[in-house]
Amino acid sequence: MPPTLPFWIAFVATVLLLVASLVTGWTRRRRLHLWLGPLTMVALGFAVVFTEELVRRYEFPPDVLRTHLWFAKAGGVLALPVVVTGIWLWRQPRARRWHKLAVYVWLLAVLTATGTGLWMFSQGTLKPV
């Protein structure tokens, strides 16, 4: 199996779940959203784990890696307010505005991390075995 295949599978699964979570959240299909939201976060966790494996097999320019990690860590940290406000919204409808804000900020960080990650990957070279 190519060293990048598990990462790409996890990445694509995360993107698909993220889009489905956004659509079900936006259209207020709550029951499905309550499954897809957490599954998105789990898939993101797998993508991060496989990214760690990828980083061990590739060499990346240090400045490119540092830039990506800044946004990736921000995306990871900003997932917490999404989860917290999501639970709050589940209990209190008045939390909707805060949950939306948390999702938008997190999404911005995740999209930036994705862009810088693809940029980083394009700059990487496979380490000799």
Secondary structure by P-SEA (a helix, b strand, c coil): cccaaaaaaaaaaaaaaaaaaaaaaaacccaaaaaaaaaaaaaaaaaaaaaaaaaaaccccaaaaaaaaaaaaaaaaaaaaaaaaaaaaaacccaaaaaaaaaaaaaaaaaaaaaaaaaaaaacccccc
